[in-house]
Amino acid sequence: QVQLVESGGGLVQPGGSLRLSCAASGSIASIYLMAWYRQAPGKQRDVVAFISVSGGRTNYADSAKGRFTISRDNAKNTLDLQMTSLKPEDTAIYYCNFRNRDLTDYWGQGTQVTVSA
């Protein structure tokens, strides 16, 4: 089992920045992919960005490109998402996701991000 705990969400004005963090514990040796997802009210949960554990290859949703940066620290078992130039449409609950080599998905409890003036 893998336990994930997100932090760093909050209320920010449009154009502002936030840094989300995800702390992992448990059996993470077989994790090969880490990602951030988000879910806005009434919408499905969508991937924001992912990063491979080996090699650090990243990929971003079009909405995140140029504004968000995903990073991981394998030694500290943490996953971060630096978000800049935030827009009201970025408002959502953000979830940390780790995927095991057997394709089991682990999720955190989510952290609320609200972008509003």
N, C-alpha and C positions, 0 to 999 in steps of 0.2 A: 504494500500500500504506500501511497504517496500523499502527503498532506501539504496543501498549498494555502498560504495566507497572504492576501493582498493588502496593501496599504498605500496611502498617498492621495486618495481621492479627495474631492471637496468642491467648493464653489469658487469659480474663477470668472473674471470678466472676459468678454471677447477680446482676442488678441493676446491673452495671457498664456502662461505656461504652467504645466504640472508634471511631476515625475511620479509615476506609479512604480511600486516595487512588489515583488512576489517572493516570499521566502518559502523554500521547499525543505521538507524533511521526510524521512522514511526511506523506502527502497527506490532510490533514484538512479541506480547504476545502469539500468536498462532503458532509461529515457533517451530518446534520440531527437526529439523535436519539442520545442517550447514555443508557445504562442500567446498572444493577447487577442481576446475576442471582446465584443461589446454588444449590448442589447439595449436598444431604445424602447420606450413604452409602446406596446402594440406592434413591435417589429420582431423579426427573427434575430437570433444571435449570429453575428457575422464575424469573420476573422478580420483583425486589424493588421497584424504583422506576425511573422513567425521567424524563428532562427534555429538552425541546426546545432545540436550540441557539439558535434564533430565538425570542425571547419568554420563554424559561425556564419554559414550562408544565410542571408536574410531575404525576405520578400514582404512586400507591403501591399495592402489594398490601395486602390487608386486614391481614395479619400485621405489616406495617410501619407502618401508619398511627398517628400520634401518638407513635411511638418513633424512627423513622428520618427523616433529612433528607438529601435529595440536593441537591447544588449543583455548579455548574460555573464555571470561570473561563476564558472564551474567549480572553483575552489570554495566559494561561499554558498553555493547552491541558491543563487538568487537570479531573478529575471526582472529587468526594468523596462519601462516604456517612458521615454522622454517625449512630452507632447508640447509643441509650441504653436503659436498662431492659432489658438483654439477658437472654434466657431460654435455658435449655439447648436448646430447640428451634430456636434461631437458629444452632446449631452447623452449619457447612457450609463448603464452599469457595465463596468469593465471587469472581465474575468481572465484570470491566468489559467493556462492550459498546458499540461505536460502530456506527451504521448509516449507510451511504452513501445518497445519493439514488437510486442504482440498486439499492437494497435489499441490497447486499453487507454482510455482518456481519463485524466484526473483533472478536477476543476477546483478552483478556489471558491470562496463564498461570494466574491464580487466586491467591488468598491465603486461607490457612486461618484460620477463626475458630472457636474452641472456647470454649463457655460452660460452665463446670463449677466446682463448689466444691472 
